[in-house]
Amino acid sequence: MKVGFIGAGNMAQAMIGGILKNHLLEKKDIIASSATQNTADRVKEEFGIETTLDNTRVAEAEIVILAVKPIYCGSVIQEIRDKITEEQLVVTIVAGRTLAWLEDQFQKPCKLIRTMPNTPALVGEGITAICPNEKVTAQEAEEICRLFRSFGRAEMVGENLMDAVVAISGSSPAYIFMLIEAMADAGVAEGMPRKQAYEFAAQSVLGSARMVLETGKHPGELKDMVCSPAGTTIDAVCKLEEAGFRSSIIEAMRACAAKSRNL
């Protein structure tokens, strides 16, 4: 099986790294195209795969993965659509581009799978939403899930949830990085060296996330476990509530989802 990536940026590189690390494919089975020779050379050197500046060469693979920005998606499809057959799988990593829009761009029946991973894939901790069209078989959809699980988790979702996915996982690492930065700034204000403050803040976020995933407990229950009566944590929680901590996150994510719907 040959897998081709149109676009060789961070997300494509995370996928390539995960696929090779988990021995799902050999280097000779992967090809990637990029817009610049510099990126093509760097990806080829790092992963040992074939690279090219010609998107139509990538379009000959059994699985073609479009890892491009939304504004370029239409022009890339126009460039490759004559090469795509009904037997190939076309997988997109493009926010805001629906299956109906993609089908219209290809102007013919295609096996299409819409996905939305996130940047923690770069360290093997991503999560990806996967949404196939009706032409994709269950076996083919599972094969794509297997590829995406090489760098984290992957779940099938209905297309009506894809904008929510953009907000809750696709864009949310930015919110978490802001949280870690703010926590570290507070630590520095209290006298902690900055490097150490980032380490303590980041590890606390990592450990808290694992507790949610591994204990199965409600986040509110886990929060209550930290909040001793008349203790330090409940005072901090009260200040966060005064500042609208939860409502600001909800409103930010709803704005993100709305932007995704209107791209």
Protein Blocks (a to p, Z undefined) as FASTA:
>chain_A
ZZddehjafklmmmmmmmmmnomacfklpccddfbfklmmmmmmmnopacdfbfklmmmp
mbdcddbdfklmmmmmmmmmmmpcfkbccddddehiafklmmmmnopacddddddddfkl
mnopaccdddddfkbcfklmmmmmmmmmmnoccddddfklmmmmmmmmmmmmmmmmmmmm
mmmmmmmmnopafklmmmmmmmmmmmmmmmmmmnopafklmmmmmmcghiaklmmmmmmm
mnommmmmmmmmmmmmmmmmmZZ
